[in-house]
Amino acid sequence: MICYHCRTEVTIQDYISRTDECAKCSSDIHCCMNCDNYDQYAHNKCREPHAEWVTDREKANFCDFFVPNRLKASAATESPSRGARSAFDNLFKK
């Protein structure tokens, strides 16, 4: 999985505890922003319909529906704005 905060690949051994932190930036691992169910456009910002509301999605929580994101390091290194900018530039090349 990839840390949402620093975009570093995090190796998961077995179980992710609520207190686990990213080795590089010390941000919480068991949080909505690192969850595969997180969707900013979904109701409750979660694809899991039974999940409870979480006020701070960047902090550790007790959600039982947490699933580590499936991002790989190569996919996370490309920033969305950079990809959009290059697509825009390619559109108007001569």
Steps between C-alpha positions, in 0.01 A plus 500: 500500500600863457491758780253773401715768665854441367428257213749247638434130463407343834564130552222321683592185687176364644264719696485879492455636849325828574831633633717407199678792333682558173874448553586805292250771600342358819145547372235249610464191281155384621311803370240568232750661264695173481190283460393343171138579591567876520317692226457873534190489277320215678243545774685530829820518287516121519394222263404285799132582570515388865802708597450765766582866439863589569569865574874514431587264215874557535515370859490143627155354562332179614320418173455126453461545123856628448669343196853621412510681165630299208715774351849418385798735525512562124134608488532731798807691383318666210309797634152553353576864420815406309310248290225752427755767409684273257169395339409869460839581349475206258159619387637831375834388356577612146 
